[in-house]
């Protein structure tokens, strides 16, 4: 069993290390010109900002890791995969490498993990029970790691957004890991949350530094791994859905981006200004308010995941309906529904007697 005081100390070590190292990373990024420049098409910041802040997050996690020294059979492979993902992100921040090369790096990290034996072996499905998926688990594991990594990367568009959403998702995983007595997941979640929060002090609006692909890919990978170590191994109904609920906003935003770009006959890696966070700002919300709205929805989905994780079949179905309504609500708020229809918001407006104001593009 874990020691609470040790967890608190590990959290403080990770948070403090990330907090104190970030100013050094800012100077280093500016010196070697790893910076993010604004453009008229997508980026919202003014002036050149240092990037690769994910290196500070990694150092914070490493500091807490060294203190806790968790033990797990596949831990060496997990660390190697994390380093590959970190290096891939750093190279993209430094040289803006092609999407194919990024995919190769991400896939290499995933292959290292599955080669160690850490794979999604089974899924729990209502009326079918536990279904073992054998070799399909290897493919599913690689897809899951790639999907989570890129989902966090795609939502990293506003100051503090990716770090905050990741911390909230990891906090919900932490709660479920405590409930399921998964010690390694608790350890990893605590140090990841601490490092995210330490970095967030410098990254929240107005940001002094961005995490870049260095941080986004590392955090996405980390969330994928802790989910595999804990959430995919439980016996809850619809167990395979719980990790997706944890990062519902990034996943939902990624799915919308793929659909949108496919319909527009664009490459799925093509950058645009149609992500949920940009849409919120276009709706008139401030930079800070847009981030806080997504934080609120991320917290909502995190709570739903916690309930879902230990719910009965009936409760799971009820929670699923609530989750779908939550996704619909944020889609309406962000203006990403078909023909900008807002049935839920219109219903709420009628209840409180507020007329709908037309969207200004």
C-alpha positions in Angstrom: 0.0 0.0 0.0 1.2 3.5 -0.7 2.3 6.0 1.9 0.3 9.3 1.7 3.2 11.4 2.9 5.4 9.9 0.2 2.9 10.8 -2.4 2.6 14.4 -1.2 6.4 14.7 -1.2 6.6 13.3 -4.7 3.9 15.7 -5.9 5.8 18.6 -4.4 9.1 17.5 -5.9 7.6 17.1 -9.4 5.7 20.4 -9.1 8.7 22.4 -7.7 11.1 20.9 -10.2 8.9 21.8 -13.1 8.2 25.2 -11.7 11.9 26.1 -11.2 13.2 24.5 -14.3 10.8 26.2 -16.7 12.5 29.6 -16.6 15.8 27.9 -17.5 14.0 26.1 -20.4 12.6 29.5 -21.5 16.2 30.9 -21.8 17.4 27.8 -23.5 14.6 27.8 -26.0 15.2 31.4 -26.9 19.0 30.8 -27.2 18.6 27.9 -29.6 15.6 29.5 -31.3 13.0 26.8 -30.5 10.2 29.3 -30.7 6.6 29.6 -31.8 5.8 32.5 -34.1 2.2 33.9 -34.5 0.5 33.6 -37.8 -2.8 35.0 -39.2 -4.3 31.6 -39.9 -4.3 29.7 -36.6 -2.1 30.8 -33.7 -3.6 33.1 -31.2 -0.6 34.6 -29.4 1.2 37.8 -29.9 4.9 37.9 -30.4 7.4 35.1 -30.5 7.1 32.6 -27.6 9.6 30.0 -26.5 8.4 26.4 -27.1 9.7 23.0 -25.9 8.3 23.6 -22.4 7.5 19.9 -22.3 11.1 19.4 -21.4 10.4 21.0 -18.1 7.4 18.7 -17.6 9.6 15.7 -18.3 12.2 16.9 -15.9 9.6 17.4 -13.2 8.2 13.9 -13.8 11.7 12.4 -13.7 12.4 14.1 -10.4 9.3 12.7 -8.8 10.0 9.3 -10.4 13.5 9.1 -8.9 12.1 9.9 -5.5 9.3 7.3 -5.6 11.2 4.6 -7.6 8.0 2.7 -8.7 8.5 -0.9 -9.7 6.8 -2.6 -12.7 7.8 -5.3 -15.1 7.5 -3.1 -18.2 8.8 0.1 -16.6 12.0 0.2 -18.6 10.1 -0.1 -21.9 7.7 2.6 -20.7 10.7 4.9 -20.0 12.3 4.2 -23.4 9.0 4.9 -25.1 8.6 8.1 -23.3 12.1 9.3 -24.3 11.4 8.4 -27.9 8.1 10.4 -27.8 9.9 13.3 -26.1 12.7 13.4 -28.7 10.1 13.2 -31.6 8.3 16.2 -30.2 11.5 18.1 -29.6 12.7 17.5 -33.1 9.4 18.8 -34.4 9.6 21.9 -32.2 13.2 22.5 -33.4 12.9 21.6 -37.2 9.2 21.3 -37.9 9.6 17.8 -39.3 7.1 16.2 -41.7 4.0 14.6 -40.3 5.2 11.2 -41.6 8.4 11.4 -39.6 6.5 12.3 -36.4 4.2 9.3 -37.0 7.2 7.1 -37.3 8.6 8.3 -34.0 5.3 7.9 -32.3 4.9 4.4 -33.7 8.4 3.5 -32.6 7.5 4.5 -29.0 4.3 2.4 -29.2 6.2 -0.6 -30.6 8.7 -0.5 -27.7 5.8 -0.6 -25.3 4.0 -3.5 -26.9 7.3 -5.4 -27.4 7.6 -5.5 -23.6 4.3 -7.2 -23.3 2.3 -4.2 -22.1 -0.8 -4.5 -24.4 -4.5 -4.2 -24.1 -5.4 -7.9 -23.6 -9.1 -7.8 -22.9 -12.2 -5.7 -23.0 -15.3 -5.9 -20.8 -18.5 -5.8 -22.8 -22.0 -6.0 -21.4 -23.8 -9.3 -21.9 -20.5 -10.8 -23.2 -18.4 -10.4 -20.2 -14.6 -10.2 -20.5 -13.4 -10.7 -24.1 -9.8 -11.5 -24.7 -8.6 -10.0 -28.0 -5.2 -11.8 -28.4 -3.1 -10.4 -31.3 -5.7 -7.7 -32.0 -4.6 -6.2 -28.7 -1.2 -5.3 -30.1 -2.8 -3.3 -32.9 -5.3 -1.7 -30.6 -2.5 -0.7 -28.1 -0.5 1.0 -30.9 -3.6 2.8 -32.1 -4.5 3.9 -28.5 -1.1 5.3 -27.8 -1.0 7.2 -31.2 -4.6 8.5 -30.7 -4.0 9.8 -27.1 -0.7 11.4 -28.1 -2.1 13.2 -31.1 -5.4 14.2 -29.3 -3.4 16.1 -26.6 -1.2 17.6 -29.3 -4.2 18.8 -31.3 -5.9 20.5 -28.3 -2.7 22.4 -27.4 -3.9 25.6 -29.0 -4.5 28.0 -26.2 -2.4 29.0 -23.2 -2.6 26.4 -20.5 -5.1 24.3 -22.3 -3.2 21.0 -22.9 -1.5 21.1 -19.5 -4.7 21.8 -17.6 -6.8 19.2 -19.5 -4.1 16.6 -19.0 -3.9 17.3 -15.3 -7.7 17.0 -14.9 -7.7 13.7 -16.9 -4.8 12.4 -14.8 -6.6 13.4 -11.6 -9.6 11.3 -12.6 -7.3 8.4 -13.4 -5.7 8.9 -10.0 -9.0 8.7 -8.2 -9.9 5.5 -10.0 -6.4 4.0 -9.4 -6.8 4.7 -5.6 -10.3 3.0 -5.7 -8.8 0.0 -7.5 -5.6 -0.2 -5.5 -3.3 0.2 -8.5 -0.1 1.5 -6.8 2.0 2.1 -9.9 -0.8 4.1 -11.6 -1.2 6.2 -8.4 2.6 6.9 -8.4 2.8 7.9 -12.0 -0.4 10.0 -11.9 0.7 11.9 -8.9 4.1 13.0 -10.4 2.5 13.7 -13.8 -0.1 16.0 -12.2 2.5 17.7 -10.0 4.7 18.4 -13.0 1.8 19.7 -15.1 0.7 22.1 -12.4 4.3 23.4 -11.9 4.5 24.1 -15.6 1.0 25.6 -15.7 2.2 28.5 -13.5 4.3 29.7 -16.5 2.0 28.4 -19.2 -1.4 29.7 -18.2 -2.7 32.8 -20.0 -0.7 34.9 -20.7 1.8 32.2 -21.3 5.5 32.8 -21.0 6.3 29.5 -22.7 4.5 26.8 -24.7 4.9 23.1 -24.1 5.2 22.4 -27.8 5.1 19.0 -29.3 7.8 18.1 -26.8 5.2 18.3 -24.0 2.0 17.4 -25.8 3.2 14.1 -27.2 4.9 13.2 -23.9 1.7 13.9 -21.9 -0.5 12.2 -24.4 1.7 9.1 -24.3 1.8 9.2 -20.5 -2.0 9.3 -20.3 -2.2 6.4 -22.7 0.2 4.4 -20.6 -1.3 5.0 -17.2 -4.7 4.2 -18.7 -3.3 0.9 -19.9 -1.8 0.1 -16.6 -5.1 0.7 -14.8 -8.3 1.5 -16.6 -8.1 -1.2 -19.3 -7.5 -3.8 -16.7 -10.6 -3.3 -14.6 -13.8 -5.3 -14.9 -16.3 -2.4 -15.1 -19.0 -2.5 -17.8 -17.8 -0.9 -21.0 -14.3 -0.8 -19.5 -12.8 0.1 -22.8 -14.8 3.3 -22.9 -13.5 4.7 -19.6 -10.1 5.8 -20.8 -11.8 7.6 -23.7 -14.2 9.4 -21.4 -11.2 10.6 -19.3 -9.9 12.6 -22.3 -13.3 13.1 -24.0 -12.6 16.7 -25.1 -9.3 16.0 -26.9 -10.7 12.8 -28.5 -14.0 14.5 -29.6 -12.0 17.4 -31.0 -9.7 15.1 -32.9 -12.6 13.1 -34.4 -14.2 16.3 -35.5 -11.0 17.5 -37.1 -10.5 14.2 -39.0 -14.1 14.4 -40.3 -13.9 18.1 -41.1 -10.6 17.7 -43.0 -11.8 14.6 -44.8 -14.9 16.4 -46.0 -12.9 19.3 -47.2 -10.5 16.9 -48.9 -7.6 18.1 -46.8 -4.8 16.0 -45.2 -5.7 15.0 -41.6 -2.5 16.7 -40.4 -3.5 20.1 -42.0 -3.7 22.8 -39.4 -6.9 24.9 -39.2 -8.7 27.2 -36.9 -11.8 25.1 -36.4 -10.9 23.3 -33.2 -13.2 23.7 -30.2 -11.1 26.2 -28.4 -10.8 28.4 -31.4 -14.5 28.2 -32.0 -15.2 29.3 -28.4 -13.1 32.4 -29.0 -14.9 33.1 -32.2 -18.2 32.8 -30.3 -17.0 35.8 -28.3 -15.4 34.1 -25.2 -12.1 35.5 -24.0 -8.9 33.5 -24.2 -9.0 32.8 -20.5 -12.8 32.0 -20.5 -12.4 29.6 -23.4 -9.8 27.6 -21.5 -11.8 27.6 -18.3 -14.9 26.4 -20.1 -12.9 23.4 -21.5 -11.5 22.8 -18.0 -15.1 22.6 -16.7 -16.2 20.2 -19.3 -13.0 18.1 -18.8 -13.8 18.0 -15.1 -17.3 16.9 -15.9 -16.1 14.0 -18.1 -13.5 13.1 -15.5 -16.3 12.7 -12.9 -18.4 10.7 -15.3 -15.5 8.4 -15.9 -15.1 7.8 -12.1 -18.8 7.0 -11.8 -18.7 4.9 -14.9 -15.7 2.9 -13.6 -17.6 1.3 -10.7 -21.2 1.5 -11.9 -23.8 -1.1 -12.4 -25.0 -1.8 -15.9 -28.1 0.4 -15.5 -26.0 3.3 -14.0 -23.5 2.9 -16.8 -26.3 3.3 -19.4 -27.6 6.4 -17.6 -24.1 7.9 -17.4 -23.6 7.2 -21.0 -26.6 9.2 -21.9 -25.4 12.1 -19.7 -22.0 11.9 -21.4 -23.6 12.1 -24.9 -25.6 15.1 -23.7 -22.4 16.7 -22.4 -20.7 16.2 -25.8 -23.7 17.7 -27.5 -23.7 20.7 -25.2 -20.1 21.6 -25.7 -20.5 21.1 -29.5 -23.4 23.6 -29.4 -21.4 26.0 -27.2 -18.5 25.8 -29.6 -20.7 26.1 -32.7 -19.5 22.9 -34.3 -23.0 21.3 -34.8 -24.6 20.9 -38.3 -26.1 24.2 -39.5 -25.2 25.6 -36.0 -28.3 23.9 -34.5 -28.5 24.2 -30.7 -31.4 22.1 -29.4 -30.0 21.8 -25.8 -29.0 25.4 -25.5 -32.3 26.6 -27.1 -34.2 24.5 -24.5 -32.2 26.0 -21.7 -32.8 29.5 -23.1 -36.5 28.9 -23.1 -36.4 27.7 -19.5 -34.7 31.0 -18.4 -36.4 33.2 -20.9 -33.3 34.3 -22.9 -33.5 34.8 -26.6 -30.8 33.3 -28.8 -28.3 35.7 -30.2 -27.0 35.0 -33.7 -23.4 34.0 -34.1 -21.1 36.6 -35.5 -18.4 35.3 -37.8 
